[in-house]
Amino acid sequence: QVQLVESGGGLVQAGGSLRLSCAAYGSILTYNPMGWYRQAPGKQREMVATITSGGYTNYADSVKGRFTISRDNAKNTVYLQMNSLKPEDTAVYYCNAVHVYSRRTSWGQGTQVTVSS
C-alpha cells in the first residue's frame, strides 16, 4: 500500500476557495484511479472526484463545475481545487488510491475543510 498524506484543508468563508494536495510516498503510476472522498459528521463517506492515469475525471453531481481534480505523476501528487465553496462542503476530505493489479485501496488520514456561512 502507498502512504498518502493530505494537506491544504482549513476554514474558509462561503464562496471562497481551497486547494487540497495528496502526496504519495511512492509512485502513483501503479494506482488507478485516485480520488478524493469526504465524510461529514453523521454521514457516510462519499466520492467527491476521481481521476484515472489517463486523466479521465469523474465528479459527484454536488461539486460539478466547482471542484477540479488533477494529478501530477512526476510529483506523485493529486490535487483538488475547490471553488465557490458552500457550508455543505464541510467535511473531512480523504485521498484514495486503488492499486492497478491488486485493487487494494489506500487511504490518507484526512484533512478537515470547514466552510462558514
Residue pairs with C-beta under 8 A, 6 or more apart in sequence:
1 99
1 104
1 106
2 24
2 25
2 26
2 28
2 31
2 97
2 99
2 106
3 24
3 25
3 26
3 106
4 22
4 23
4 24
4 25
4 95
4 96
4 97
4 106
4 107
4 108
5 22
5 23
5 24
5 25
5 108
5 109
6 20
6 21
6 22
6 93
6 94
6 95
6 108
6 109
6 110
6 111
7 20
7 21
7 23
7 111
8 18
8 19
8 20
8 21
8 111
9 18
9 20
9 93
9 111
9 112
9 113
10 18
10 112
10 113
10 114
11 114
11 115
11 116
12 18
12 85
12 113
12 114
12 115
12 116
13 115
13 116
14 85
14 86
14 87
14 115
14 116
14 117
15 84
15 85
16 85
16 115
17 81
17 82
17 83
17 84
17 85
18 82
18 85
18 113
19 79
19 80
19 81
19 82
20 36
20 79
20 80
20 82
20 93
20 95
20 111
20 113
21 77
21 78
21 79
22 34
22 36
22 77
22 78
22 79
22 80
22 95
22 108
23 75
23 76
23 77
24 31
24 76
24 77
24 78
24 97
25 76
26 76
27 73
27 76
28 34
28 71
28 73
28 76
28 77
28 78
28 97
29 53
29 73
30 99
30 100
30 101
31 97
31 98
31 99
31 100
31 106
32 52
32 53
32 98
32 100
33 50
33 51
33 52
33 53
33 98
34 50
34 51
34 71
34 78
34 95
34 96
34 97
34 98
35 47
35 48
35 49
35 50
35 51
35 69
35 78
35 95
35 96
35 97
36 47
36 48
36 49
36 50
36 69
36 78
36 80
36 93
36 94
36 95
36 96
37 45
37 46
37 47
37 48
37 93
37 94
37 96
38 45
38 46
38 48
38 89
38 91
38 92
38 93
38 94
38 113
39 45
39 46
39 91
39 92
39 94
39 110
40 88
40 90
40 91
40 92
43 91
45 94
46 60
47 58
47 60
48 59
48 60
48 63
48 67
48 69
48 80
48 93
49 57
49 58
49 59
49 60
49 63
49 67
49 68
49 69
49 80
50 57
50 58
50 69
50 96
51 57
51 58
51 69
51 70
51 71
51 78
53 71
53 73
55 71
57 69
59 67
59 69
62 88
63 82
63 89
66 82
66 83
66 84
66 85
67 80
67 81
67 82
67 83
68 80
68 81
68 83
69 78
69 79
69 80
69 81
70 78
70 79
70 81
71 77
71 78
71 79
72 78
72 79
78 95
80 93
82 89
82 113
85 113
85 115
86 115
87 115
87 116
87 117
88 115
89 113
89 115
90 113
90 114
90 115
91 112
91 113
92 110
92 111
92 112
92 113
93 110
93 111
93 112
93 113
94 107
94 108
94 109
94 110
95 107
95 108
96 105
96 106
96 107
96 108
97 105
97 106
98 104
98 105
98 106
99 105
99 106
